[in-house]
Amino acid sequence: MNRPRFRSDFLARAALFGALLAALWTESATAHAQQPTPNPASPTPADDAAARFAEGRAAYARGLAAADEVRWSDALREFERAYELARVPSALFNVATTLRALGRHVDARDTLTRLLRDHELDAETQTEAARLLREESTRVARLRVSGLPAIERLELRLDGRVTPLGTERPLELSVDAGAHVLEATAPAHDAARWEGTLADGAVEDVTLVPTPIPVQRPVPTAPSAPAPRASGGSSAWIWVTLAVVVIAGAGVGVGFYLQDDAQLDATPGRVAVNL
């Protein structure tokens, strides 16, 4: 929607809201005047209602100013506050049109549905709200999800947020145009994932089937073979080696003995050792 037409819509709604506020304000003031004069020190419920109504009217005026300056996020915050405080249908109507300007067509559709369901509107406002509802419904994209198995603790996430599964199959999800990620997860299952970009009013069929993760069972191993026993020939070689070592040790001992004996002999040609 271009800005001039949207601005004219706001101005028209502002005029309607002004009439509604005047009627409600007069009714509230008349009801308050008919009540007994309360103790000034203790405010009555009527005083609290009047204060909330006045605050809601101020929030609505701030919302109109923000919308006139194309500050849609600020306008949305103020219109939502105005409706919370005053509960007048014109505030809710402007919540819907501001969501529409922000491209949040799912929320705009749901808000218009709420407006038509919960409030008695004059003929002009009802006709306009019904027209916008039809238009927003055609701009909402849809994901039709099939294949979801009956798995315990199955979880579906749309753009990172958990989505109720419900009982309807295929499951239909309303989304705004743009890029989206849909993922189904469950314990002991590989996640099923879909990614795509949708245009206004597009319908996409998606199949998500998480697959069980195979159980990894341990592979049995063969028992280790016992160490080979030494053969008879090997044993014989061991005994021969031991015998050689013993004999060599004995020879060394005799050599040392003879050498010591020679050192003690005083015969010519030998060195005598005096003890």
Backbone hydrogen bonds in HBPLUS format (Angstrom, degrees):
<---DONOR---> <-ACCEPTOR-->    atom                        ^
c    i                          cat <-CA-CA->   ^        H-A-AA   ^      H-
h    n   atom  resd res      DA  || num        DHA   H-A  angle D-A-AA Bond
n    s   type  num  typ     dist DA aas  dist angle  dist       angle   num
A0006-PHE N   A0002-ASN O   3.17 MM   4  6.34 163.6  2.20 151.9 157.0     1
A0007-ARG N   A0003-ARG O   2.75 MM   4  5.86 157.9  1.79 158.8 165.1     2
A0008-SER N   A0004-PRO O   2.96 MM   4  6.18 152.7  2.03 143.7 150.9     3
A0009-ASP N   A0005-ARG O   2.90 MM   4  6.22 149.9  1.99 147.5 156.0     4
A0010-PHE N   A0006-PHE O   3.03 MM   4  6.37 153.4  2.11 145.7 152.3     5
A0011-LEU N   A0007-ARG O   2.91 MM   4  6.25 155.1  1.97 148.6 155.8     6
A0012-ALA N   A0008-SER O   2.89 MM   4  6.10 158.3  1.94 149.3 154.9     7
A0013-ARG N   A0009-ASP O   2.88 MM   4  6.11 160.6  1.92 148.2 154.1     8
A0014-ALA N   A0010-PHE O   2.71 MM   4  5.88 147.6  1.81 144.9 154.9     9
A0015-ALA N   A0011-LEU O   3.05 MM   4  6.33 150.7  2.13 143.9 150.0    10
A0016-LEU N   A0012-ALA O   3.12 MM   4  6.47 159.1  2.16 147.0 152.4    11
A0017-PHE N   A0013-ARG O   2.76 MM   4  6.00 161.3  1.79 152.1 157.9    12
A0018-GLY N   A0014-ALA O   2.84 MM   4  6.05 151.8  1.92 145.2 152.9    13
A0019-ALA N   A0015-ALA O   3.16 MM   4  6.49 155.1  2.22 146.3 151.7    14
A0020-LEU N   A0016-LEU O   2.97 MM   4  6.30 160.2  2.01 152.8 158.7    15
A0021-LEU N   A0017-PHE O   2.75 MM   4  5.94 162.6  1.78 155.2 160.1    16
A0022-ALA N   A0018-GLY O   2.95 MM   4  6.10 159.4  1.99 145.6 151.1    17
A0023-ALA N   A0019-ALA O   3.03 MM   4  6.25 161.6  2.07 148.1 152.6    18
A0024-LEU N   A0020-LEU O   2.88 MM   4  6.06 171.1  1.89 155.3 158.1    19
A0025-TRP N   A0021-LEU O   2.70 MM   4  5.67 156.9  1.75 148.8 156.5    20
A0026-THR N   A0022-ALA O   2.90 MM   4  5.98 159.6  1.95 144.0 149.4    21
A0027-GLU N   A0023-ALA O   2.97 MM   4  6.16 161.0  2.01 147.5 153.1    22
A0028-SER N   A0024-LEU O   2.84 MM   4  5.99 158.2  1.88 146.6 153.1    23
A0029-ALA N   A0025-TRP O   2.81 MM   4  6.00 159.0  1.86 148.3 154.4    24
A0030-THR N   A0026-THR O   2.84 MM   4  6.00 157.5  1.89 149.2 155.3    25
A0031-ALA N   A0027-GLU O   2.98 MM   4  6.13 165.9  2.00 149.2 153.0    26
A0032-HIS N   A0028-SER O   2.98 MM   4  6.12 154.5  2.05 143.9 151.4    27
A0033-ALA N   A0029-ALA O   2.95 MM   4  6.15 146.2  2.06 141.8 150.8    28
A0034-GLN N   A0030-THR O   3.14 MM   4  6.39 140.5  2.30 146.3 155.7    29
A0035-GLN N   A0032-HIS O   3.32 MM   3  5.47 151.8  2.40 100.7 108.7    30
A0042-SER N   A0039-ASN O   2.96 MM   3  5.62 156.4  2.02 122.5 128.9    31
A0047-ASP N   A0044-THR O   3.00 MM   3  5.14 119.2  2.38  99.4 114.4    32
A0048-ASP N   A0044-THR O   3.07 MM   4  6.49 156.3  2.13 151.7 158.3    33
A0049-ALA N   A0045-PRO O   2.88 MM   4  6.13 156.3  1.94 147.5 154.0    34
A0050-ALA N   A0046-ALA O   2.88 MM   4  6.10 157.5  1.94 148.1 154.1    35
A0051-ALA N   A0047-ASP O   2.95 MM   4  6.18 154.5  2.01 147.0 154.1    36
A0052-ARG N   A0048-ASP O   2.95 MM   4  6.22 160.2  1.99 150.3 155.3    37
A0053-PHE N   A0049-ALA O   2.90 MM   4  6.07 156.6  1.95 147.2 154.1    38
A0054-ALA N   A0050-ALA O   2.94 MM   4  6.15 157.3  1.99 146.7 152.4    39
A0055-GLU N   A0051-ALA O   2.97 MM   4  6.20 154.9  2.03 146.3 153.5    40
A0056-GLY N   A0052-ARG O   2.84 MM   4  6.06 150.9  1.92 146.2 154.7    41
A0057-ARG N   A0053-PHE O   2.93 MM   4  6.21 152.8  2.01 147.4 154.3    42
A0058-ALA N   A0054-ALA O   3.07 MM   4  6.35 153.2  2.14 144.0 150.6    43
A0059-ALA N   A0055-GLU O   2.96 MM   4  6.24 154.9  2.03 145.8 152.7    44
A0060-TYR N   A0056-GLY O   2.94 MM   4  6.17 153.2  2.01 147.5 154.6    45
A0061-ALA N   A0057-ARG O   3.06 MM   4  6.33 154.6  2.13 144.6 150.8    46
A0062-ARG N   A0058-ALA O   3.05 MM   4  6.36 153.7  2.12 146.5 153.5    47
A0063-GLY N   A0059-ALA O   2.93 MM   4  6.20 146.9  2.04 143.3 153.0    48
A0064-LEU N   A0060-TYR O   2.97 MM   4  6.32 153.6  2.04 151.1 157.1    49
A0065-ALA N   A0061-ALA O   3.11 MM   4  6.38 157.9  2.16 145.8 151.4    50
A0066-ALA N   A0062-ARG O   2.98 MM   4  6.21 158.8  2.02 147.9 153.5    51
A0067-ALA N   A0063-GLY O   2.91 MM   4  6.12 158.2  1.96 150.0 156.0    52
A0068-ASP N   A0064-LEU O   2.95 MM   4  6.12 154.2  2.02 146.7 153.6    53
A0069-GLU N   A0065-ALA O   3.21 MM   4  6.46 132.0  2.45 136.5 148.2    54
A0069-GLU N   A0066-ALA O   3.11 MM   3  5.13 133.5  2.34  95.0 107.7    55
A0071-ARG N   A0066-ALA O   2.84 MM   5  5.03 170.5  1.84 152.6 149.6    56
A0070-VAL N   A0067-ALA O   2.98 MM   3  4.81 161.7  2.01 106.5 109.3    57
A0075-ALA N   A0071-ARG O   2.92 MM   4  6.16 159.0  1.96 153.4 160.5    58
A0076-LEU N   A0072-TRP O   2.83 MM   4  6.00 159.4  1.87 152.4 157.1    59
A0077-ARG N   A0073-SER O   3.14 MM   4  6.36 163.5  2.17 144.7 148.6    60
A0078-GLU N   A0074-ASP O   3.08 MM   4  6.35 159.6  2.13 150.9 155.9    61
A0079-PHE N   A0075-ALA O   2.92 MM   4  6.11 162.4  1.95 155.4 160.3    62
A0080-GLU N   A0076-LEU O   2.95 MM   4  6.04 163.1  1.98 153.9 158.5    63
A0081-ARG N   A0077-ARG O   3.09 MM   4  6.23 151.0  2.18 138.4 146.5    64
A0082-ALA N   A0078-GLU O   2.86 MM   4  6.09 155.1  1.93 146.4 153.5    65
A0083-TYR N   A0079-PHE O   2.96 MM   4  6.22 158.2  2.00 149.6 154.4    66
A0084-GLU N   A0080-GLU O   2.99 MM   4  6.15 155.6  2.05 143.4 150.6    67
A0085-LEU N   A0081-ARG O   3.06 MM   4  6.28 149.0  2.16 148.1 155.3    68
A0086-ALA N   A0082-ALA O   2.87 MM   4  5.89 172.4  1.87 156.8 159.3    69
A0087-ARG N   A0083-TYR O   2.87 MM   4  4.60 140.7  2.03 117.2 128.5    70
A0091-ALA N   A0088-VAL O   3.18 MM   3  5.78 137.6  2.37 113.8 123.2    71
A0093-PHE N   A0089-PRO O   2.83 MM   4  6.09 153.4  1.90 153.3 161.7    72
A0094-ASN N   A0090-SER O   3.09 MM   4  6.29 154.4  2.16 141.2 146.6    73
A0095-VAL N   A0091-ALA O   3.00 MM   4  6.32 135.6  2.20 138.6 151.4    74
A0096-ALA N   A0092-LEU O   3.09 MM   4  6.44 156.1  2.15 148.4 152.9    75
A0097-THR N   A0093-PHE O   3.07 MM   4  6.47 159.3  2.11 149.1 154.4    76
A0098-THR N   A0094-ASN O   3.01 MM   4  5.96 148.5  2.11 136.7 144.7    77
A0099-LEU N   A0095-VAL O   3.00 MM   4  6.23 158.5  2.04 149.6 155.2    78
A0100-ARG N   A0096-ALA O   3.01 MM   4  6.24 150.6  2.10 144.8 153.3    79
A0101-ALA N   A0097-THR O   3.05 MM   4  6.31 148.2  2.16 137.2 144.9    80
A0102-LEU N   A0098-THR O   3.05 MM   4  6.35 139.3  2.22 143.2 154.4    81
A0102-LEU N   A0099-LEU O   3.17 MM   3  5.05 126.2  2.48  91.3 105.3    82
A0104-ARG N   A0099-LEU O   2.99 MM   5  5.25 151.0  2.07 163.5 155.9    83
A0103-GLY N   A0100-ARG O   3.10 MM   3  5.21 158.9  2.15 104.3 110.7    84
A0108-ALA N   A0104-ARG O   2.96 MM   4  6.20 154.7  2.02 148.6 156.9    85
A0109-ARG N   A0105-HIS O   2.89 MM   4  5.95 160.5  1.92 144.0 148.9    86
A0110-ASP N   A0106-VAL O   3.04 MM   4  6.29 163.6  2.07 148.9 153.2    87
A0111-THR N   A0107-ASP O   2.89 MM   4  6.04 151.3  1.98 145.5 153.5    88
A0112-LEU N   A0108-ALA O   2.99 MM   4  6.17 161.1  2.03 151.4 155.9    89
A0113-THR N   A0109-ARG O   2.99 MM   4  6.22 154.0  2.06 147.1 154.7    90
A0114-ARG N   A0110-ASP O   3.01 MM   4  6.23 153.1  2.08 140.4 147.5    91
A0115-LEU N   A0111-THR O   2.88 MM   4  6.15 152.6  1.96 146.3 154.2    92
A0116-LEU N   A0112-LEU O   3.03 MM   4  6.26 166.4  2.05 153.4 154.9    93
A0117-ARG N   A0113-THR O   3.02 MM   4  6.10 141.7  2.17 140.6 151.6    94
A0118-ASP N   A0114-ARG O   2.86 MM   4  5.81 162.3  1.89 154.5 157.8    95
A0119-HIS N   A0115-LEU O   3.23 MM   4  5.79 141.0  2.39 142.8 147.5    96
A0126-GLN N   A0122-ASP O   2.95 MM   4  6.10 165.5  1.97 162.9 167.7    97
A0127-THR N   A0123-ALA O   3.00 MM   4  6.10 158.2  2.05 146.0 151.7    98
A0128-GLU N   A0124-GLU O   3.04 MM   4  6.28 161.2  2.07 149.6 154.6    99
A0129-ALA N   A0125-THR O   2.85 MM   4  5.98 162.9  1.88 152.2 157.2   100
A0130-ALA N   A0126-GLN O   2.94 MM   4  6.02 159.7  1.98 146.8 152.4   101
A0131-ARG N   A0127-THR O   3.03 MM   4  6.22 152.0  2.11 142.4 150.0   102
A0132-LEU N   A0128-GLU O   2.98 MM   4  6.24 164.6  2.01 152.6 156.2   103
A0133-LEU N   A0129-ALA O   2.91 MM   4  6.09 151.3  1.99 145.0 153.5   104
A0134-ARG N   A0130-ALA O   3.13 MM   4  6.37 157.7  2.18 146.4 150.7   105
A0135-GLU N   A0131-ARG O   3.07 MM   4  6.35 159.7  2.11 148.5 154.4   106
A0136-GLU N   A0132-LEU O   2.82 MM   4  6.02 165.0  1.84 155.5 159.1   107
A0137-SER N   A0133-LEU O   2.97 MM   4  6.04 154.5  2.03 145.5 152.6   108
A0138-THR N   A0134-ARG O   3.27 MM   4  6.52 145.5  2.40 142.0 149.3   109
A0139-ARG N   A0136-GLU O   3.05 MM   3  5.08 138.3  2.23  98.3 110.5   110
A0201-GLY N   A0139-ARG O   3.20 MM  62  4.45 141.8  2.35 101.8  97.9   111
A0141-ALA N   A0175-VAL O   2.87 MM  34  5.18 141.3  2.02 170.3 170.9   112
A0175-VAL N   A0141-ALA O   2.83 MM  34  5.18 169.9  1.84 141.6 144.0   113
A0142-ARG N   A0202-ALA O   2.82 MM  60  6.30 158.1  1.87 158.4 166.0   114
A0204-GLU N   A0142-ARG O   2.94 MM  62  6.35 160.4  1.98 155.9 161.6   115
A0143-LEU N   A0173-LEU O   2.82 MM  30  5.02 156.3  1.88 144.9 153.0   116
A0173-LEU N   A0143-LEU O   2.79 MM  30  5.02 159.4  1.83 145.0 152.2   117
A0144-ARG N   A0204-GLU O   2.83 MM  60  6.10 168.2  1.84 157.2 161.2   118
A0206-VAL N   A0144-ARG O   2.84 MM  62  5.94 171.5  1.85 150.1 152.0   119
A0145-VAL N   A0171-LEU O   2.63 MM  26  4.94 164.4  1.65 160.4 158.2   120
A0171-LEU N   A0145-VAL O   2.81 MM  26  4.94 136.1  2.00 158.5 150.4   121
A0146-SER N   A0206-VAL O   2.82 MM  60  6.25 159.9  1.86 161.5 168.5   122
A0208-LEU N   A0146-SER O   2.95 MM  62  6.39 155.7  2.01 168.6 169.5   123
A0151-ILE N   A0149-PRO O   2.97 MM   2  5.62 125.3  2.28 107.8  91.9   124
A0155-GLU N   A0185-THR O   2.81 MM  30  5.28 160.3  1.85 160.4 164.1   125
A0185-THR N   A0155-GLU O   2.86 MM  30  5.28 161.7  1.90 153.4 159.5   126
A0163-THR N   A0156-LEU O   2.79 MM   7  5.58 165.6  1.81 159.6 158.3   127
A0157-ARG N   A0183-GLU O   2.86 MM  26  5.28 163.3  1.88 156.4 162.1   128
A0183-GLU N   A0157-ARG O   2.97 MM  26  5.28 156.8  2.03 149.7 156.8   129
A0158-LEU N   A0161-ARG O   2.83 MM   3  5.28 153.5  1.90 156.0 150.0   130
A0161-ARG N   A0158-LEU O   3.11 MM   3  5.28 168.5  2.13 112.2 114.9   131
A0159-ASP N   A0181-VAL O   2.74 MM  22  4.98 172.1  1.75 160.1 161.6   132
A0178-GLY N   A0198-LEU O   2.83 MM  20  5.22 150.3  1.91 136.7 146.1   133
A0198-LEU N   A0178-GLY O   2.90 MM  20  5.22 163.7  1.93 135.6 135.0   134
A0180-HIS N   A0196-GLY O   2.82 MM  16  5.67 159.1  1.87 170.1 177.0   135
A0196-GLY N   A0180-HIS O   3.12 MM  16  5.67 159.8  2.16 156.2 159.6   136
A0182-LEU N   A0194-TRP O   2.83 MM  12  5.13 169.1  1.84 155.5 158.9   137
A0194-TRP N   A0182-LEU O   2.76 MM  12  5.13 153.9  1.83 159.2 164.0   138
A0184-ALA N   A0192-ALA O   2.85 MM   8  5.21 162.3  1.88 154.9 161.0   139
A0192-ALA N   A0184-ALA O   2.98 MM   8  5.21 161.4  2.01 152.2 156.7   140
A0189-HIS N   A0186-ALA O   3.21 MM   3  5.48 134.6  2.42 141.0 133.9   141
A0213-ILE N   A0188-ALA O   2.99 MM  25  5.63 165.6  2.01 138.5 136.3   142
A0190-ASP N   A0211-THR O   2.71 MM  21  5.30 160.1  1.75 163.2 161.0   143
A0202-ALA N   A0199-ALA O   3.10 MM   3  5.37 165.5  2.12 131.4 130.3   144
A0235-SER N   A0231-SER O   3.19 MM   4  6.52 152.4  2.27 145.3 152.8   145
A0236-ALA N   A0232-GLY O   3.00 MM   4  6.33 154.3  2.07 152.1 158.8   146
A0237-TRP N   A0233-GLY O   3.15 MM   4  6.42 160.8  2.18 149.8 153.8   147
A0238-ILE N   A0234-SER O   3.09 MM   4  6.37 147.9  2.19 142.9 151.7   148
A0239-TRP N   A0235-SER O   3.11 MM   4  6.48 157.1  2.16 151.5 156.2   149
A0240-VAL N   A0236-ALA O   2.96 MM   4  6.25 159.5  2.00 153.5 159.6   150
A0241-THR N   A0237-TRP O   2.97 MM   4  6.12 160.8  2.00 147.2 152.0   151
A0242-LEU N   A0238-ILE O   3.06 MM   4  6.35 158.3  2.11 148.1 153.6   152
A0243-ALA N   A0239-TRP O   2.97 MM   4  6.23 155.2  2.04 148.8 155.4   153
A0244-VAL N   A0240-VAL O   3.01 MM   4  6.30 159.5  2.06 153.8 158.6   154
A0245-VAL N   A0241-THR O   3.07 MM   4  6.34 157.2  2.13 148.8 154.9   155
A0246-VAL N   A0242-LEU O   3.01 MM   4  6.29 155.3  2.08 148.2 154.4   156
A0247-ILE N   A0243-ALA O   2.93 MM   4  6.17 166.0  1.95 155.4 158.8   157
A0248-ALA N   A0244-VAL O   2.90 MM   4  6.03 163.5  1.92 149.9 154.9   158
A0249-GLY N   A0245-VAL O   3.02 MM   4  6.18 154.1  2.09 142.4 149.3   159
A0250-ALA N   A0246-VAL O   3.01 MM   4  6.30 150.8  2.09 145.9 153.8   160
A0251-GLY N   A0247-ILE O   2.98 MM   4  6.30 158.8  2.02 154.3 159.4   161
A0252-VAL N   A0248-ALA O   3.13 MM   4  6.37 157.8  2.18 149.1 154.4   162
A0253-GLY N   A0249-GLY O   3.14 MM   4  6.37 155.4  2.20 143.3 149.7   163
A0254-VAL N   A0250-ALA O   3.02 MM   4  6.38 156.3  2.08 154.0 159.4   164
A0255-GLY N   A0251-GLY O   3.01 MM   4  6.20 163.3  2.04 151.6 156.1   165
A0256-PHE N   A0252-VAL O   3.07 MM   4  6.34 159.7  2.12 150.9 155.4   166
A0257-TYR N   A0253-GLY O   3.11 MM   4  6.34 149.7  2.21 141.6 150.2   167
A0258-LEU N   A0254-VAL O   2.90 MM   4  6.20 163.9  1.93 162.6 164.4   168
A0259-GLN N   A0255-GLY O   2.98 MM   4  6.11 159.3  2.02 148.2 154.5   169
A0260-ASP N   A0256-PHE O   3.05 MM   4  6.21 154.3  2.12 142.5 148.9   170
A0261-ASP N   A0257-TYR O   2.96 MM   4  6.22 147.8  2.06 145.3 155.0   171
A0262-ALA N   A0258-LEU O   2.93 MM   4  6.17 155.4  1.99 151.4 156.9   172
A0263-GLN N   A0259-GLN O   3.25 MM   4  6.46 148.0  2.36 141.8 149.5   173
A0264-LEU N   A0261-ASP O   3.15 MM   3  5.25 140.3  2.31  98.8 109.9   174
A0265-ASP N   A0262-ALA O   3.29 MM   3  5.21 148.1  2.40  98.1 106.8   175
A0270-ARG N   A0267-THR O   3.14 MM   3  5.78 144.1  2.27 138.1 141.5   176
